[in-house]
């Protein structure tokens, strides 16, 4: 009988469902290997395949609308002494777009310049939206693009002014860093997959992740 999840695989559908269940529960590949009895390389292959399908699902996400919060964050080694500011030395820069009471979108960026950040905003945020930011100059000119724009000035210890704040995206950064810390360091070539997985888990926090992941494999089986 043809395997619905992995064409030509020697791993049974039952065993694949078991691995998907462990992944959905956010167990590490080491834990899944111990519980399933499968070879570690086999588990790694399935975990990577699931993350690649999650990446595709995240990139296909609809544009965000309503009240939007945007912010950048930095992931990786501790800040090098003497190096300050956005794009801190040795760290990976990630830009986030947060739909108030909705979903989040993340993207690794080369810098925090106005063209970089606003290029992503224009591609990911509906023009009728209202955007909340901090005081970074990279957000200057959003009104000229047609967006409503409100700021909080962190440099003056201002973190909220009524409904004007970026607490949602900042809260997501905290959750993301806490989750990714369990991997005790991620190679640069796989960081983007783990980042998008974290985004996906947040966006599907109230849904059955196991069933959604199985549907991804049925639609796009391993080959």
MOPE-V430399 format. One record per residue. RES is the residue in one small letter. PSI is psi in whole degrees, 0 to 359 (999 if undefined). NEAR is the number of other C-alpha atoms within 10 Angstrom. Layout:
BEGIN
res->RES psi->PSI near->NEAR
res->RES psi->PSI near->NEAR
END
This chain:
BEGIN
res->x psi->137 near->3
res->x psi->133 near->9
res->x psi->122 near->17
res->x psi->339 near->17
res->x psi->336 near->22
res->x psi->102 near->19
res->x psi->128 near->12
res->x psi->8 near->11
res->x psi->146 near->14
res->x psi->352 near->8
res->x psi->128 near->14
res->x psi->160 near->13
res->x psi->321 near->15
res->x psi->316 near->10
res->x psi->323 near->13
res->x psi->317 near->20
res->x psi->324 near->16
res->x psi->315 near->16
res->x psi->318 near->24
res->x psi->323 near->23
res->x psi->319 near->18
res->x psi->319 near->20
res->x psi->315 near->22
res->x psi->327 near->18
res->x psi->2 near->11
res->x psi->34 near->15
res->x psi->149 near->13
res->x psi->166 near->15
res->x psi->326 near->21
res->x psi->314 near->11
res->x psi->317 near->14
res->x psi->323 near->23
res->x psi->315 near->19
res->x psi->321 near->11
res->x psi->325 near->12
res->x psi->335 near->15
res->x psi->5 near->10
res->x psi->163 near->14
res->x psi->142 near->11
res->x psi->321 near->15
res->x psi->324 near->11
res->x psi->316 near->14
res->x psi->317 near->23
res->x psi->320 near->16
res->x psi->317 near->13
res->x psi->320 near->18
res->x psi->316 near->18
res->x psi->319 near->16
res->x psi->320 near->16
res->x psi->319 near->21
res->x psi->324 near->23
res->x psi->324 near->17
res->x psi->326 near->18
res->x psi->319 near->23
res->x psi->315 near->19
res->x psi->319 near->12
res->x psi->320 near->13
res->x psi->319 near->18
res->x psi->338 near->13
res->x psi->4 near->9
res->x psi->142 near->12
res->x psi->159 near->10
res->x psi->148 near->14
res->x psi->154 near->23
res->x psi->169 near->18
res->x psi->222 near->16
res->x psi->122 near->20
res->x psi->140 near->28
res->x psi->136 near->26
res->x psi->150 near->25
res->x psi->162 near->23
res->x psi->156 near->24
res->x psi->165 near->20
res->x psi->128 near->20
res->x psi->146 near->19
res->x psi->207 near->18
res->x psi->161 near->11
res->x psi->152 near->11
res->x psi->134 near->14
res->x psi->134 near->11
res->x psi->131 near->7
res->x psi->348 near->7
res->x psi->121 near->11
res->x psi->171 near->10
res->x psi->176 near->6
res->x psi->140 near->15
res->x psi->33 near->19
res->x psi->141 near->18
res->x psi->133 near->18
res->x psi->0 near->14
res->x psi->159 near->16
res->x psi->127 near->19
res->x psi->128 near->20
res->x psi->133 near->21
res->x psi->138 near->22
res->x psi->142 near->23
res->x psi->123 near->23
res->x psi->121 near->26
res->x psi->117 near->22
res->x psi->124 near->17
res->x psi->21 near->10
res->x psi->242 near->14
res->x psi->172 near->18
res->x psi->150 near->24
res->x psi->135 near->22
res->x psi->152 near->22
res->x psi->132 near->18
res->x psi->133 near->18
res->x psi->154 near->16
res->x psi->338 near->12
res->x psi->177 near->17
res->x psi->32 near->21
res->x psi->161 near->16
res->x psi->313 near->15
res->x psi->321 near->12
res->x psi->307 near->14
res->x psi->317 near->20
res->x psi->336 near->19
res->x psi->319 near->11
res->x psi->317 near->16
res->x psi->315 near->22
res->x psi->329 near->15
res->x psi->341 near->11
res->x psi->350 near->17
res->x psi->130 near->23
res->x psi->136 near->17
res->x psi->339 near->19
res->x psi->4 near->13
res->x psi->162 near->17
res->x psi->127 near->19
res->x psi->131 near->28
res->x psi->134 near->23
res->x psi->175 near->20
res->x psi->197 near->22
res->x psi->10 near->15
res->x psi->137 near->18
res->x psi->342 near->10
res->x psi->345 near->16
res->x psi->1 near->23
res->x psi->136 near->12
res->x psi->5 near->13
res->x psi->326 near->19
res->x psi->324 near->13
res->x psi->338 near->9
res->x psi->356 near->10
res->x psi->358 near->14
res->x psi->150 near->17
res->x psi->145 near->16
res->x psi->124 near->20
res->x psi->146 near->18
res->x psi->154 near->20
res->x psi->139 near->19
res->x psi->94 near->15
res->x psi->331 near->12
res->x psi->341 near->10
res->x psi->23 near->8
res->x psi->32 near->8
res->x psi->119 near->12
res->x psi->348 near->16
res->x psi->142 near->14
res->x psi->88 near->11
res->x psi->236 near->6
res->x psi->5 near->10
res->x psi->108 near->18
res->x psi->170 near->23
res->x psi->36 near->22
res->x psi->329 near->18
res->x psi->310 near->19
res->x psi->325 near->25
res->x psi->325 near->18
res->x psi->321 near->10
res->x psi->319 near->17
res->x psi->318 near->19
res->x psi->316 near->11
res->x psi->318 near->14
res->x psi->314 near->18
res->x psi->323 near->16
res->x psi->316 near->11
res->x psi->314 near->14
res->x psi->338 near->17
res->x psi->335 near->12
res->x psi->342 near->10
res->x psi->354 near->10
res->x psi->47 near->6
res->x psi->128 near->11
res->x psi->137 near->14
res->x psi->148 near->8
res->x psi->327 near->10
res->x psi->349 near->7
res->x psi->354 near->11
res->x psi->319 near->17
res->x psi->326 near->20
res->x psi->318 near->18
res->x psi->324 near->20
res->x psi->312 near->22
res->x psi->328 near->23
res->x psi->318 near->21
res->x psi->318 near->23
res->x psi->312 near->23
res->x psi->317 near->21
res->x psi->320 near->16
res->x psi->315 near->18
res->x psi->338 near->15
res->x psi->26 near->13
res->x psi->333 near->11
res->x psi->13 near->8
res->x psi->167 near->11
res->x psi->96 near->10
res->x psi->324 near->18
res->x psi->311 near->17
res->x psi->322 near->13
res->x psi->317 near->14
res->x psi->320 near->20
res->x psi->323 near->20
res->x psi->324 near->13
res->x psi->317 near->16
res->x psi->327 near->18
res->x psi->321 near->14
res->x psi->328 near->12
res->x psi->75 near->14
res->x psi->158 near->16
res->x psi->148 near->17
res->x psi->999 near->8
END
